[in-house]
Amino acid sequence: MRAAIWAWLFWCSTALIAYTYALYPAWLWLRAKLAPHPWQRAPITPSVSIIIAVHNGAALIGQQIARLLELDYPAEQVEIIIVSDGSTDGTAELLRAFEHPRVRPLICEEHAGKAVALNVGVAAARNELLVFVDARPRLERGALRQLVSNFADPQVGCAGGELALLPQTDGDASSAAVGGFYWRLEQAMRVWESQIDSPCGVAGALYAVRRDLAVEFPAGLLLDDMFQPLSVVRKGYRVVIDGNARVFDHVPNARGEFRRKARTLAGNFQLLKLAPWLWGSSMRLRSQLLSHKFLRLAAPVFLSAILVASLELQNQLIFFRVMVLLQAGFYLVAALGLMWGDNPLRKLTGVAAGFVLLNAAVVVGVYRFCTVRPLWKTWKRIPGRAVRNSEAGASVELGAESAKSRVN
């Protein structure tokens, strides 16, 4: 009887892991291929308010403003709102000294978190579309025009761009190896969900929403790039991803990527608390949220169950002894990828390391959700430099490779 219970636990956990990381993505890809739901695009130019929330971004914000002013979009149709969220590094002083008719600096003296800063920017916005941009990533010159073209379809309430990740340095392949596969998979899944109906979230580096559909962010919210799109879906509209509206950022190192994942996963738990309507009848993406987002939060439990069950049953069946050895080998490969990211087998070890990193971040995310108060203080700028125009320009090959994986 005991052995039967362990075997049942092993097979159920294995099935859930396989569904979460393989079967559900495969089903999305197949459905997007066989039954896509296209939407209209047209070269429209409504008025837009670009909103950036920044905390201690003095080293980045001047260059970002300059790049936004050079976007390929009618100048008279764009306002840029920069909200300093209690910055202490000179960001506020820099913004106060910046004089341009299309740039509106807003200074919040108290550090209250990204969500509050974004609410301040939204309240001050005057234009038809709200475009949310992060302080560091570089938009491709035509990204705004491309993103806005999706709103020619009256059913589209929110549109997100594609975030392309570049190595920190020309010779740094290790930072891209750890977690790179899972970021590409995540982006592909969002594109497939977009072609079927709507994704569960967008890249916070670049997304837009109709002003009349935008909702106020709850104070302390971590994942504005999930809350806002899902709120749009709740109102009966559609969210889409446009792979041609590209924005570039650097791949964080393994430590920075781990911190980012832990913060995001803590935000998923927070979202369950702040938005109980996610499971209500008005949310048509309920099963999608469960399959894409929330089963991942239980994955460390499933993985632990598989390992413990294999250890319990290894003396009874050789199959489970082999499973113990396979799991041990997988975790050793992951350790190699984490400790020596630039190894000759980095494509293989990077996938294993990224998988382990993701699930370890779930555990840390649970801990932070349960212990960190207020949770929004986990919103910190990941150290790194801004993307130069030359770097983004040199990534055309990267973008083309990414485009091959998209379903057009």
ABEGO torsion letter per residue (X at the ends): XAAAAAAAAAAAAAAAAAAAAAAAAAAAAAAAAABBBBBBBBBBBBBBBBBBBBBGAAAAAAAAAAAAAABBBBAAABBBBBBBBGBAAGAAAAAAABBBAABBBBBBABBAEAAAAAAAAAAABABABBBBBBAABBBBAAAAAAAAAAAABAABABBBBBBBBBBABAABAAAAABGAAAAAAAAAAAAAAAAABBBABBBAABBBBBAAABBBBBBGBABAAAAAAAAAAAAGBBBBBBAABBBBBBBBBAAAAAAAAAAAAAAAAAAAAABAAAABAABAAAAAAAAAAAAAAAAAAAAAAAAAAAAAAAAABAAAAAAAAAAAAAAAAAAAAAABAABAAAAAAAAAAAAAAAAAAAAAAAAAAAABOBAAAABBBBBEBBBBAAAAAAAAAAAAAAAAABBX
